[in-house]
Structure formats: C-alpha cells, structure tokens
C-alpha cells in the first residue's frame, strides 16, 4: 500500500509492524484534513466552544487478507432538539381514524 494517498478527511489505519513495546500503538495511520474541515473546526474553537469530531470506521482487508480500518472524520453536527411530538425514531407520527375508534381491542 505504499504510494496510496487517502482522500482528505479519510485514512486507513494499519497494524503497527514496528511495535516492540507495550507503550507503542497497536495500529497507526496518518490523515490529511481538508481546508474546509479545518477552517470549520478553528471557527468553532475561536467562538470558545469545544470541538467534537465524528469518527467512522470500516473493517477492510488488504490484498493478502490482513485486516485494517478505513476511517473518516467529520465535524459533529448538533442534534436537533427533541420535540414534544410522539413521532417514532423514523419520524412517523401515529395517526388515528374514526375506524380505529371502532376496533374493540
């Protein structure tokens, strides 16, 4: 995989073949952050806010079958505030009809 260049904000994390001591990391990788992501993170920090980063990982395999992790980072997006509606996790709000009132159970 020498010569492979990951897209900005993406990387691959491989087993550390140079680990000789317990304090050495088990896996290693390098990542280049896109200018867009870095600017966004800096703006958030300048505003006095802690910056959260989402990390997504996929288990992949090299050509020889050795597993590694494909990884992507992005700025965490704030979750919308919870509403008082009774919608389920899919955003569907239950409805009732006149026929529902006639069902005996």
C-alpha positions, 0 to 999 in steps of 0.5 A: 500500500505504499504510494496510496494517498487517502482522500482528505478527511479519510485514512486507513489505519494499519497494524503497527509492524514496528511495535516492540513495546507495550507503550507503542500503538497497536495500529497507526495511520496518518490523515490529511484534513481538508481546508474546509474541515479545518477552517470549520473546526478553528471557527468553532474553537475561536467562538470558545466552544469545544470541538467534537469530531465524528469518527467512522470506521470500516473493517477492510482487508488488504490484498493478502487478507490482513485486516485494517480500518478505513476511517473518516472524520467529520465535524459533529453536527448538533442534534436537533432538539427533541420535540414534544411530538410522539413521532417514532425514531423514523419520524412517523407520527401515529395517526388515528381514524374514526375506524380505529375508534371502532376496533374493540381491542 
